[in-house]
Amino acid sequence: MSGIIKKQLENLSKRTDNYMKEKRLPNSMRWIGSISVLWKHYYLNYVTEFIVILAILFAIFFATGSAKVSTYAIVYALIIASVWIVLKIGWRFIRASAKKQEIIIAKDGTLRERSPSQWSLVWGRYRKNKIALVSGAIVIIVTVIAIVYPLLVPYSPTGITPLYDSWNGGGALSNPNLKYPGGTDILGRDEFSRILAGSEVSLTVGIFSTILSLAIGVTLGALAGYFRGWTEEIIMRLTDMFLALPFLVIAILAVSFIRRGRLVFLRQIPQSIVIILVLGVFGWAGLCRLVSANTRQIYNLDYVNAARVLGASNRRIIMVHILPNILAPIIVIGTLAIAGGILSEAGLTFLGLGSPTTISWGQMVNEAQTVLKTNPELALLPGFAIFFVVLAFNLLGDALRDALDPRLRE
């Protein structure tokens, strides 16, 4: 990154020299030439784009937001527009760094270009897949919405303010209109605000349950594949037991026990944490088998035997020489597991295991069952949200599998 910045500064200096010669300015006014070059070649497009985004966001927030949102519309618009420009500038530097070609001296004394890294080749294969780029963009957008949704919701997701608003609709079971794009539910809560807020719970459960299952599955799988013997036998039989359990039944029983049990401190645990623990603890078995099989394949390769002969510890061999070389299937399985976690969370809350104080897409579909004939949008909107997010993660996982293993394209 420092080399890219140095190159940019050199280009700035050359362009400033050319500008000084064209305008016949003395060296004492070089600072004016630098500002002019910066504005013309670097920041004019960014400033123009920033102003356009700011104006559009301000108009949207001021026109469709509540009184509180309208008051701080310019602040929200400034924050979002600034973040967008910063991300765009950062992405420009990342692309420039990826395209950088370093020159090395070969053993025969000739100058050659350094071979691209494995991850740069993966990125090159990934970006050729248009569907992968679209799915990745959807995942990023939904993740950003889940983080900053308090700035985007026009009304409180749990408040019934629309129930007392007679302008342009409102009230309980209001049909979609310009002020309430998703309509209102049985209690008069804004459906659009609730869908934005529900993204936080769905992604939180999907991501953190996957992290927990990855931690358990990768650890046990690596130990079973490396040490073998009784260690592998015990872990594999434990894996078989978890694979034989009916996941949905066990998840329902576990969530019901924690939410409605006699232990008070368990009932005080937030719903999302409960579902994360259930999905993470009961979702690692398949990954454990995959990691164990890949570890057994790598166990007797030359570079692992060389590290063993040189006196490397078992922990170092597993962490440094084995796990990095089986990272590709772990990444793919993890991406697909996030989609599975989102679906499982929606299914559990749809079955009535959610908390009334927590906003969830599955729970929203459950609450809309009684009014499907008169207000089908109350079930369709969160249902489509689940569908598109899960589809995006599944397509992203397939694209990563193709990019990480080019033999699948042959």
Secondary structure, DSSP 8 states (H G I E B T S, - for coil): -HHHHHHHHHHHHHHHHHHHHHHT--GGGHHHHHHHHIIIIIIHHHHHHHHHHHHHHHHHHHHHS-HHHHHTHHHHHHHHHHHHHHHHHHHHHHHHHHH---EEE-TTS-EEE----HHHHHHHHHTT-HHHHHHHHHHHHHHHHHHHHHHH-SS-TT--GGGG--TTS-STT----SSSTT-B-TT--BHHHHHHHHHHHHHHHHHHHHHHHHHHHHHHHHHHHHH-HHHHHHHHHHHHHHHHS-HHHHHHHHHHHHHHSS-HHHHTS-HHHHHHHHHHHTS-HHHHHHHHHHHHHHTTSHHHHHHHHTT--HHHIIIIIIGGGGHHHHHHHHHHHHHHHHHHHHHHIIIIIS-TTS--HHHHHHHTGGGTTT-THHHHHHHHHHHHHHHHHHHHHHHHHHHH-GGGG-
